[in-house]
Amino acid sequence: MERIAELTILSTDDKEAIDLPRTSVDELVEGKKRLYIESYGCQMNFSDSEIVAAVMRNAGFATTSSAEDADVIFLNTCAIRDNAEQKVRHRLKQLNTYKKKKPELMVGMLGCMAERLKTKLLEEEHIVDIVAGPDAYRDIPKLVEEAETGQKAVNVFLSREETYADIAPIRLNSNGITAFISIMRGCDNMCSFCVVPFTRGRERSRDPYSIVREAEQLFADGYKEVTLLGQNVDSYKWQSDNAESVTFADLLARVASVHPDLRVRFSTSHPKDITDEVLHTIARFDNICNYIHLPAQSGNSRILELMNRTYDREWYLQKIDRIRAILGEECGISHDMISGFCSETEEEHQDTLSLMEYARYDYGYMFAYSERPGTLAAKKYKDDVPEDVKKRRLSEIIALQQRLSLERNQRHIGQIHRVLAEGPSKRSDADLSGRNDQNKVVVFPRGTFKKGDYVNVLITECSSATLIGTVV
């Protein structure tokens, strides 16, 4: 459920800036029904939408980037926060306009919100015809057929085997340079605040051979960077019938060996599972990015215990020390942090701030605690920190991270960074934008370069969010 984006500092409100829906690409195919997909939330949802598009294409559908032109509209949803669900409900009201103009239009809810609410969603949102959980995507064409008869169609069965390893995703709205590869699904970590284990089911790892084949095909198609995705990639473990065992460190090495010009990232790491073996693998391969997203969630041991994170403050700090010892001070580290968790005191909030100071994060994703129905925290603890206190603590966390991000970025001034150009800068077509080894956005003059080029950039200035430089 963790996130990577060009924004480096995200509050509860700021998160919406990168949660805007992404739509499917246009396919100009006559005589075919047209599918439109919007994706919300984490990278896994965007990756899943690419799987859904492939399943629907195999069933004879074309894709469109216009909801108004679609015969079937899918919203691939997020349930991590109430705000995310309310945004989807608001979008359904907007889509009702199309439904009134075209009564035969099918509207489907996919993903975590569909899994959490199940048939209740059909009762609450009459516009919805289809509800499919994250493990039911192969069944979607049948669900569409069922819905076309006038029946509501539902499949929210959670599997212990499904990995979609044999489905070649359709890269939606791709820049042709970077792509996601899902390596595992589900989560066995029962963090008390998190709904993911209930909406995505148990952990299961995809076989490494299909992952490497997908990476090889992407590189052959011109892609220069892949991000290996999972709710907790470090718990990846695959074992064959003949007892061959592959760990995440093994998998990292295999994907990095596809080609030295294929850059490899991964997300997300649960602190309890990231090993020295993984860190040494990163150090061994130049094309594995020197960056780790390591969600802390809190800097206080009592709160971490209530969150069921299975580590305490000192253990987490030792993990930070280990990363710095093996990968160096320049390794980029980002975090997730929650303000105002159940019963959090002011002193415990200060522990979070001091942990951030110690870790010297490059950037982070920060939220005020939002109770999710069905989670362990909702069942066991009272959400007793006032909203104004949550927001004030969150603003202090954000302000501190802004300072830390600026200080970490200032370290890069005068350094030369290898940047993969991903496309035009948001502010000017005269500049290109890409990311460096630490996953930081770098802007530089376009010159004769194009997206997909590796460019050496001398960093000359920065903000807390962006590095700016000249080509050398």
C-alpha positions, 0 to 999 in steps of 0.5 A: 500500500505504500507509494512512490511519486514525484511529490516528495512531501505529502500530507493527507490533503496533498496525497490527492494530488497523485491519486487523480484517476488514470485512464486507459489508452485509446484503441481504435478498433471498429465493432468492439465494445470499449472499456474505460478504467480509472485507478485510485490509490497505490501502485498495486492498483495501477498495476492491477488495472493493466492486468484487467485491461489485458483480461478484457482485451482477450475477451474482445474489448477495446480500451478508450480514454473517454468515459463518455465513449465507453460501454463498460466503466471500471473504477479500481478503488482504494480503501486505505482511508475514508477520504479515498472511498469518499472520492470514489463515491463522488466519482460514481455520482458524476458517472451517473450522468453517462448512465442516464444517457446510456442505460446499457452502460455497465459500471464496475467497482474493482479492488480494495473498496469492492472487497471491503464492502462486497454486496453492501456496495450494490445496496449503497450505490445503485449505479454499480452493476459489477463488484470484483475483488483483487483476486477475481479479475480473470472472472470479469468478462463473465461478470460483465455478461451476467450484468448485461442480463440485468443481474448484479454480478459479484465475485469477491473471493480471495485466493491463496494462489492467484498471482496473474503470472501468465497475464501480460499487462497492457501498459496504460498511459505508459511513458514507454520508459518505466513500468511496474512488475507485480511480484507478489500479492496480499499481506500477512502483516496484521498491522492494527491500522491497516485494512489491506490483509482483509482486502487483498488476502494472504501473501503469495509470491509469483514465480521468478521465471515469469517475473524475469521474462516480463522484465526481459520483454519490457527491456526489449520493448524499450523500457529502461526502468522497472519497479518490483511491486508488492505489499511487502516485497521483502517477504517474497519467497518462492519455492518450486516443487523440487525445493528450489527456493528464491528469496527477494535478494535472489530475485533482485539479482536476477532482474538486475542481471537482465541488462545493466541499462535496465534500472531496478526499483522496488516497493515496499519494504516492511522494516522487519523483513528487509535483510542484509542480503538485500542491502548487499545485493543493492550495493553489488549492482549499479542498476539497482537504485540506491533507495529504500522506502522504509515505513516507520509509522511512528517513532514511539515504541508503545505506539508501534506495539499498539500498531502491531508493527513487530519492532520497536523504536531502537530496532528501527533505528538500528535498521537505519544504521545498517542501511547507512553502513552498507549503502552509505549516507547517500542512500535515499530513504523515505517513510510513512508516518501516522499522526494521532494514532489511538491514545498517542500522547504529546511526548510520543508525538515528539518521539516521532519527530526525533526519530525523523531527525535521526533517520534524516529521511529524504522524503515521506508520506504523512497522514493523520490517523483515519480509523478503518472499519474492521481493522484490529485498531477499530475493534480494540482501541478508541480513536481518542485523539481530537482531530485538531490535535491530529492535524496540528501534529501532522503539520509539525511532521510535514514541516520537519520533513520539508526541512529535512528534504531540503537539507538532504537535497542541498547535499547533492549540489555540486554532484553529478547524477545519472538521470533517466529522462522520463519526459518533459518537465511539468513547467517547461517543454524546454526542460526534461524531467527524470529521477536519479538513483535516490528516486528524486526528481531532477530537472535539466535542459532538454538540449538534444536529449529525449525520454529514455536517455540516461543523462549526466546532470550536475546539480546546481540548485534545489528545492525541498522537492526537486533537484535542478541542474545542467547537463555535463 
